């Protein structure tokens, strides 16, 4: 992960396997970072991202996502006080998971 990035240096770089880590930026890539950590991260990392970006930013990134794993939706509902699964854009679309 980027040496000068306080948040990214604390996250598992494997979450961002499809990104150029030297170009990943907390400000411009916030939605991407939030979604990946809610999908793949542990509770501590989710808490770190939640604290870094804030509840509103995390909520916006996750509710508007085209695709989210079920675990990420559940974690978002708990961490961000989202009362219903149907509020997620991804909940209204059929999700395809690799077997």
Secondary structure, DSSP 8 states (H G I E B T S, - for coil): --TT-TTGGGS-GGGGTTS-TTT--TTTTHHHHHHHHHHH--HHHHHHHHHHH-HHHHHHHHHT-S---HHHHHHHHHHHT---GGGSGGGGS------
